[in-house]
Amino acid sequence: MNGVQPGMADALSRFTRPVSGTCFWCPPLKNLDIDPSAVGL
């Protein structure tokens, strides 16, 4: 819900209050398959 830099937050923060945290990464997709070229792999 919050970005890496202070002050960055997504719109969900208007409706919720984060009390703990973790990070998740979703790989980019192309034609319903993981596209590693989109991140330079």
C-alpha positions in Angstrom: 0.0 0.0 0.0 3.0 2.3 0.3 5.7 3.1 -2.1 9.4 2.8 -1.6 9.8 6.6 -1.2 8.2 8.5 1.7 4.9 10.1 0.7 4.1 7.5 -2.0 0.9 5.5 -1.4 -1.8 3.9 -3.5 -5.5 4.8 -3.4 -6.3 1.9 -1.1 -4.7 3.9 1.7 -7.8 6.2 1.6 -10.0 3.3 2.9 -7.6 1.2 5.0 -4.9 1.6 7.6 -1.9 -0.6 7.3 -0.7 -2.1 10.6 2.0 -4.4 9.4 3.8 -4.8 6.1 5.3 -7.1 3.6 6.3 -6.8 -0.1 5.0 -8.9 -3.0 6.2 -8.7 -6.6 4.1 -9.8 -9.5 6.0 -10.6 -12.7 4.9 -8.9 -15.9 2.8 -11.1 -18.2 2.7 -11.3 -22.0 0.1 -13.6 -23.6 -0.8 -15.0 -20.2 2.8 -16.2 -19.6 5.6 -14.6 -17.5 7.6 -12.1 -19.6 11.1 -11.8 -18.1 12.3 -9.5 -20.9 10.1 -6.7 -19.4 12.4 -6.6 -16.4 15.7 -7.1 -18.3 16.1 -10.8 -17.8 
